[in-house]
Amino acid sequence: MKREEADKFLHDKVEGGEKVSPVLPKGIKNYLIDIDGTICDDIPNEEPNRMVTAEVYPDALAICNKWFDEGHMICFFTSRIEEHRTITEKWLDDNGFKYHRLLMGKPRGGNYHWIDNHMVKATRYKGQFTDLVQKNVTIEVFNDGQNEE
C-alpha cells in the first residue's frame, strides 16, 4: 500500500455528534518503529556522518516490509532530529525500507511510558526482528476502580 493509499484508510469517526480522531480499519496495525539500534546500527545524533552508512539489520528489513505488504501502516519514529530528515529518508529508501511516515524528534533516553486514548501495544527490540507472538505479561495501567483477578 502506497503512502497516498494509506491515508484513505483513515476515516472519520463520530461520537456524540462530534468528530474524533480517525481510526484504522479492524485488523490494520499502525507500527511505530525506532531506527537506531532497532532496524540498524545504533548511531547517536551527535554523529550524523555515520547515519549514511549504518548497517541494516536484515531481519528488520524483511519483517517491516512484510508488514507493509500485508497492508499495515509503517511509521518510523526516531530520536533523530529534523536536521537529519534528508539523510534518514535517503538511507531508508536506499536500503529498501517501505514505509508511510517518518516522525523525527522522539524523546531520547528510553524507559518510555506511552499514555494514549487508543489501544497501545509495546514490543521491546532485543536483537531479533520476527513476526510477533503472544505472551502473558504484567503491565502498569491506570486504576479504573475495577479489580481484576
Wavefront OBJ file of the C-alpha trace (Angstrom):
o trace
v 0.000 0.000 0.000
v 1.484 3.326 -1.039
v 1.628 6.314 1.279
v -1.233 8.038 -0.527
v -3.392 4.912 -0.294
v -2.684 4.604 3.429
v -4.250 7.985 4.063
v -7.506 6.715 2.524
v -7.693 4.027 5.214
v -8.158 6.678 7.847
v -11.790 7.578 8.135
v -13.876 9.998 10.134
v -15.156 8.727 13.426
v -18.098 10.462 15.085
v -19.022 10.146 18.747
v -21.860 12.129 20.290
v -22.310 14.052 17.049
v -18.708 15.322 17.025
v -15.700 14.168 15.037
v -12.923 12.466 16.971
v -9.552 11.111 15.863
v -9.658 8.812 12.808
v -9.455 5.070 13.328
v -7.808 2.422 11.167
v -9.968 -0.463 9.967
v -10.042 -3.580 12.135
v -7.025 -5.786 11.530
v -4.752 -2.985 10.310
v -1.915 -2.259 12.711
v -0.089 1.052 12.976
v 3.535 0.118 13.673
v 5.753 2.832 15.202
v 9.301 1.595 14.802
v 12.505 3.102 16.131
v 15.514 3.326 13.802
v 18.854 3.433 15.630
v 19.613 0.186 17.420
v 16.324 -1.336 16.219
v 16.486 -1.612 12.418
v 20.173 -0.720 12.067
v 23.351 0.117 13.950
v 22.813 2.382 16.953
v 24.019 5.816 15.789
v 23.802 8.810 18.164
v 22.568 12.176 16.876
v 25.994 13.624 17.621
v 27.492 11.518 14.795
v 25.220 12.120 11.770
v 28.015 11.236 9.329
v 27.602 7.590 10.439
v 23.858 7.610 9.672
v 24.611 7.381 5.949
v 26.495 4.095 6.316
v 24.575 2.430 9.159
v 24.315 -1.327 8.671
v 20.769 -2.620 8.199
v 19.505 -5.460 10.375
v 18.287 -7.803 7.587
v 15.590 -9.408 9.742
v 14.165 -5.939 10.479
v 14.053 -5.061 6.776
v 12.292 -8.319 5.920
v 9.682 -8.091 8.694
v 8.953 -4.357 8.275
v 8.461 -4.785 4.533
v 6.319 -7.895 5.128
v 4.044 -5.889 7.450
v 3.880 -3.090 4.866
v 2.973 -5.582 2.119
v 0.252 -7.048 4.373
v -1.371 -3.608 4.441
v -0.231 -2.412 7.858
v 0.945 1.139 8.484
v 4.691 1.573 8.960
v 5.857 4.725 10.719
v 9.472 5.167 11.717
v 9.623 7.155 14.960
v 13.153 8.248 15.741
v 15.123 10.362 18.177
v 16.999 11.770 15.219
v 16.392 15.492 14.884
v 14.668 17.266 11.996
v 18.090 18.270 10.671
v 18.689 14.554 9.937
v 15.462 14.009 7.962
v 17.016 14.091 4.472
v 19.841 11.721 5.446
v 17.356 9.386 7.129
v 14.858 9.319 4.241
v 17.667 8.638 1.765
v 19.043 5.854 3.976
v 15.605 4.234 4.357
v 14.977 4.424 0.597
v 18.488 3.276 -0.398
v 18.158 0.264 1.895
v 14.739 -0.751 0.581
v 12.505 0.047 3.552
v 8.842 0.508 2.682
v 7.073 2.953 4.966
v 4.292 5.509 5.210
v 5.603 8.109 7.642
v 8.775 9.280 9.350
v 8.465 11.112 12.653
v 11.553 12.882 13.966
v 12.342 14.092 17.472
v 11.233 11.162 19.658
v 12.440 11.866 23.207
v 15.833 10.352 23.927
v 16.696 8.165 26.863
v 14.299 5.242 26.666
v 12.153 3.994 29.542
v 9.105 5.168 27.609
v 5.664 5.094 29.161
v 3.120 5.854 26.467
v -0.262 7.213 27.550
v -2.948 7.407 24.873
v -6.707 7.172 24.456
v -6.221 4.469 21.810
v -5.054 0.876 22.290
v -1.271 0.782 22.599
v 0.866 -2.333 22.490
v 4.602 -2.156 23.057
v 7.291 -4.573 21.990
v 10.877 -4.105 23.076
v 13.503 -4.935 20.471
v 16.074 -7.314 21.924
v 18.271 -8.192 18.957
v 15.947 -10.095 16.640
v 13.035 -8.978 14.461
v 10.426 -11.711 13.945
v 6.720 -11.971 13.478
v 5.042 -11.046 16.743
v 3.928 -13.763 19.159
v 1.522 -13.580 22.097
v 2.808 -13.642 25.686
v 1.147 -13.049 29.045
v 2.938 -10.204 30.819
v 2.387 -7.805 33.686
v 1.890 -4.161 32.742
v 1.220 -0.905 34.569
v -2.179 0.666 33.890
v -4.341 3.436 35.304
v -6.536 2.449 38.249
v -10.022 2.404 36.744
v -11.626 1.297 40.008
v -12.209 -2.250 38.787
v -10.324 -5.084 40.418
v -9.110 -7.724 38.000
v -8.309 -11.179 39.286
l 1 2 3 4 5 6 7 8 9 10 11 12 13 14 15 16 17 18 19 20 21 22 23 24 25 26 27 28 29 30 31 32 33 34 35 36 37 38 39 40 41 42 43 44 45 46 47 48 49 50 51 52 53 54 55 56 57 58 59 60 61 62 63 64 65 66 67 68 69 70 71 72 73 74 75 76 77 78 79 80 81 82 83 84 85 86 87 88 89 90 91 92 93 94 95 96 97 98 99 100 101 102 103 104 105 106 107 108 109 110 111 112 113 114 115 116 117 118 119 120 121 122 123 124 125 126 127 128 129 130 131 132 133 134 135 136 137 138 139 140 141 142 143 144 145 146 147 148 149
